[in-house]
Every structure is written in C-alpha cells, then in structure tokens.
C-alpha cells in the first residue's frame, strides 16, 4: 500500500492481510442475483461481523479488508457499529492493469508503525482519536 500525506511524507507499507476465523452457517440468501452463504466472525474480541459470500465468484475478498471465505463477500453487517454494506449489482469485467507509482526513496513502514505514527499525529484530537482510527481500519 502506498500512502502520501499531502506531499509531506511518502510511505510504502508492506504487511499481510488479517486472518479471520469464520464460522459458516447453513443460511443462504440472494444478493445481487448471486446465491450467498452466511458466515460469522468476531473482531477485537467481541465485535460480531456477519458476512454473506458467493462461491460463484471464486475470489477470497470483500469490502473493508474482509477476506478469507471461499468466495467473494457481497454483504457485510457489523451491528454493534451500525454498519451494513451489501452489493446491489455486480458487473464482471477484466481487472485494470495497476502499476504502483514510482517513488523517490519512500520510507518503508509496517501497519503497526503507521498506527503509531497516526496516533502520535492525532493526539490533539482528544479521546476520539483512537476510536476514529480504529473504525477507519475496519
């Protein structure tokens, strides 16, 4: 992931995807014309995440960095955060060619270091800083 903060600092962040422990249930529902199966996991020890995925699209990805199911996640619900994201239509097309921008000596970083830098930068935001940053990382 390449980040640039208003031209002040360029970072090249190299890290792995979060691994979720999904429990697949027997529930099935239609989302955007695809048969989707329900799976549930917890994040941050107690926040329940409900996902609906389809194995008709064999890509282990989804919205907001959720991944790890045997198909594309087309719906996510996080009731505790009042958040729901569901596909309304799907258009299959070839993936565009993406090339990372050329950087002149970017600083290499990890997600943990980026988190620490962001907490330091937002310390004058008060108590809400950590909550806002946590929510943005979902």
Buried (B, 14 or more C-beta within 10 A) or exposed (E): EEEEEEEEEBBBBEEEEEEBEBEEEEEEEEBBEBEBBBBBBEBEEEEEBBBBBBEEBEEBBBBBEBBBBBBBBBBBBBEEEEBEBBBEEBEEEEEEEEEEEEEEEBEEBEBEBBBEBBEEEBEEEEEEBBEEBEEEBB
